[in-house]
Amino acid sequence: MQDGRTFVNEHKRLIAQGIDPLDEKQKVSKVITFGDFFESEYMPNYAMKVKKSWKHDQWMYNSDLKKIFGDYLLNDISKREISKFIYSIKDRASGARANRFLSLISKVMSTALDWEFIEGENPCRRIKKFKESAGRTRYLSNNEIKRLKIALDSVPQRQRVSALAIWFLLTTGCRLGEAMSLTWDRIEIENNIAFLPQEMTKNATAHQVYLNKQAIKTLKELKKHMVRGNPHLFPSVVGPTGHLLSPRRTFDSVKKAAKLDNLRLHDLRHSFCSIVISNNNNSLYTLSKLLGHANQAMTSRYSHLRNQALIDASETVATQLESVME
């Protein structure tokens, strides 16, 4: 945002040239796109100055908003288009995630209105947010994992990339958007590592994904499905260079086949965490590094799993003592 002196001097310059500042602003509003405003105005002049969560704003823009609305003129973004986008986020992720996107779009548009880049009404006004549940954490049991794998291995060949994407999410603990955006140049199979740059992560912090044997096996099969000219691990079937946004349709059919109707894609990440913590040699610090959390406080939600792992370990002692006393 311009400071007062700069703002006044700019107006004086325009007036001296015989230009009405208001007319000039209106001309700009007719040609500036959502992407240009977000990158040159909203982020540097507002978000990065006043929001602690500005990195998350940037992540949401990079992950979805730039592609969907980046080329739209600000004045051309309609309530219908925003609603359509929000529902697509809810369908592939959750109502809570959709609400975060709606809040960001609304803030960008209200900022554009306040700074007189556009006129009229915020198109996000009266778009209702989705009801958010109190939250639940779902973990796959060993038997459920077995059923899931059998169902994944049984999908038609045309859905194989999506099936591999689902297994990759479970075996790495990656977030959906991060995994789908991965490109082959960021994979080092020989070192069992995948690199996620800060612009690809939710917390805008670069981190490494550590690839176990199952993840490596998945990558080797994915190489058979590579598309010439497409750098992504999970190439899109729509365009020549894009990537799969979500394996939602395959996931829904696999859930039905495996009788896991209440499972969500994000529960695969929870299940990865459960498996890591159930190993008594692993700490919350280890899990934090595997998940790419910016700090261990974000990992604390899994502390109860660590407690249960210790309880289970203690129970093995009791079992052995009982066997001695028999």
N, C-alpha and C positions, 0 to 999 in steps of 0.2 A: 504494500500500500504506500502511496506517495505521502511524504510528510507535508505539513502545511505550507512551508516555504516553497517546496518544489511544485506543489499543486498550483499555488498562486502564480509563480513564475511561468509555468506552462500555459496557464490561461492568458497571462499578459502577452506571451509570445504569439499565441494564436490570434488574439484580438489585434495585435500590431500588424498582423498579416492579413487582416480583414476577414478572419475566420471565426465564426460563432462556435465557441467551445462545446455548446450543447449539441449543435448540428454535427460537429466532428465526432462526438461520443456516440451519437445515434448512427453515424455511418459505420463506426467500428462495430457496433452491436449487430449490424446486418451481415458482417462477414466473419466475425470471430467464431471459431468452433469450440465445442466443449473441451476438446483436447488442448487447444492453444490456451484457453482460459485457465484450465486446470494446471498446466505446466508452467505458464509464464506469470500467472496472477495468483491463483488460489494457493498453490503450494509455497512459493517463495515469499509471498507478501501476507499470507494469513496463517496457514497451517503450521509451517515451520517456525513461526514466531510465537504462536499462542497455544498450540496443541502438543501435549506430551505424546499423543498417539499419532503424530503426523506420519511416522513410518508405516503404520498400518493403513492410513489413507493412501499412501503411495503404493502399497502392495495391492490394495483392492483395485486401484486404477490400472496397475500393470496387469493384474490377473484377468480382469473382465471389462472394466469400464472403457478402457482405451479402445478395445476392439469393437465394442458395441456402440459407444456414443462418441468416440474420439473425433470422427469426421462430421458429426452433426453440427449445424449452426445452433448456437444457444437458443435462438428464438424458435427453432424448428423442433425442439425436443418436446414431445407431447406427453400428456398424462397416460395415454394408452400405451405408448412405447415403454415408458418407465414401468407401468404395471406389468406388462408382458415380460420385461426383463426380471422384475422382482419375483414373479411366479416361477420363472425358470430357475432362479437361484434356490428358491424353496424346494422345488422338485428334486434338484440334484444334491442339495446340502441339507438345509433346515430353515425353519421360519426365523430362527434367531439370526442366522447368517444373512437371510434376505433383509431383515430389519436393519442390519448394520449397513448394507449397501444403500437402502432407501434413505437412511439418515445422512449418509455421505453425499448422495446426489442432491438431497434437499439443501444441505449446507452449501454446496457448490453453487446451486441455483440462487439461493437467498443472498449469497455473497455477490454474485453477478448483479442481482437486483439492487442491493445496497450501494454498489459501486457504479450503478447506472450503465452497466454494459447491456442490460436488457430492460424492458419495461413490461408492465402487466402483473401477472400473478405467478407465484411459484407453482410449476406444474405438479409438484409433489404434494401440494396441499390437498387434503381430504383423501389421500391414498392411505387406507388403513393398514397399520402394521399387523403382522401375524401374532397370534397369541403364543407366547413362549412358555413352554413347560418348565417346571421347577428343575428339570434336568434329571437324567438317569444315565448310569454308566453300565453298559452291557459288555460282558466278556464271553468269548466262545470257550466252551469246555473242550476237552480233548476229543470227545465223541463228535461234537458239532464241527470241529475243524476237519475231522475225517470225512464227515458227510459233505461238507463244503467242498473239499478237494475232489471227491468223487464226482460231484455235480459239475465242477469246473472242467474236469477232464472229459466230461460227456457232452459239452456244448458243441454245436456245429462248427465246422472249420471257419466259416465266415465271421464267427464271434470269438475266434481264438485270441486275438489281440486284447479284446476286452476281458476275457477270462484271465489272461496273463497279467493284466493290469490289476485285477482284483487280488490275485495271489501276491503280486509285488507289494501292494499296500499292506497286506498282512505280514509279510516276511521282512519288511523294512521299517514299518511304523510311520512311513511318510504321510504327510497330508496329501489329500487328493490333488489340489492344484499344483503342489510342488512336484509330485511324481509325474503328472501328465505333461508338465512343461519341460521335463528333463530331455536333454539332447545327448547324442552319442559322444560328442567331444568332451563332455563332462564326466564320462565314465572311465574309470581305470580298473578294469577287471583284474589285471595282474596284481594290483594293490588292494583290491576289495573295497574300493572307495568310489562314491559319486559326489560331485561337488555341486552345491546349490549356492549361487551368488545371491547377494542381498536383495536384488530386485525380484528374485523368485520366491522369497520366503515371507511368511506371514508377519514375522517381527522385524523384517528388513535387516536381518543379521545373517551373513554368510555362514554356512556350516557344511559339514561333511556327512554323507549318509554311508554308514558302514555296511557293506554287503556280505551277508552270510552265504552259506552254500546254496540254500534254496533260492536266494535272490540272484546269485550268479547263474544258476541253472535256468532261471526264468529269462535272464538277459541273453543267454546263449540261444534259447529258442526264439526270442524276439528278433534276433539277427536274421532269422529265416523269413521274417515278415517285413524287413526293411523296404522302404519305397525309395527308388532312385530320386535324389534331389531333396528328400525330406530328412531333416536332421534329428527328428524326434524318436524317442523310444517307442512311443505309442502314436503312430501316424493316424491322421484323420482320414476317413473314407470319403469325405466331402471335397476337400481341396488338396492340391498337390504338395503343399508345404506345411499345412497346419497340423495340429495335434488333437487327439481325442480329448474332449472336455470332461467326459464322465462315462464310465462303463455302466450307466444306470440301467439300461434295458436288459443287458445280460445279467446284471446283479439281481434284478427283480425275478428273472426266470430261474436263476440258480438258487435264490432263496426259497422259492416255491418247491423246487425239486429236492432241496436238502431239508425242507421243513424248518426253515429259520425265518418265519414270517416277520418277526419283530426286530430283525437285524438291520442296522443302518451301515452305510459305507464307513462312517467315522468310527464305528465300533471295531473295525479291523485294527485301527490304531490303538484303541483301548486294549484289545486282545493281545497285541504285540507287547504292550506295557505289562500286562498280566504275566505273560510268559517270562519276560525279562526279570521281573521282581520275584517270581516264584523260585528262581534260582538263588539260593542263599548267599552265593558269592557276589551277587550284584547289589549295588547300593542305589539310593535315589540319585546320587551324583552321576553314577554310570548311566542311569535311565535319562537324566536330564541331558547328557551329552548325546545320547543316541537320538533323542527326540529333537535336538536342536533348540531347546528352550534357552531363552536369554538369561534366565536365572533359575535357581532351584525352587524358588517360591512357586513357579508355574508347575513344577512337578509334584508339589506337595499333595495334590489331589489324589495321588496314587500311594500315599503313605500307608493307608490302611491295608494295601496289598502287601507291603513290606512287613507289616505287623503280622498278617496272616501267615506269611512265609516263615516267620520266626516261630509262630505257634506250631505250624506243621513240623518244623524242624525239631522242636521240643517234643512233639508227640512221637517222633521216631525213637527218641530215647526211651520214652515210656513203653513203647511197643517192644523194644529190645529187652528191657528189664522184665517185662511180663513174660517174655518167652523164656528167660532164664529161670524164672520162678515156677514155671509149669512143671 
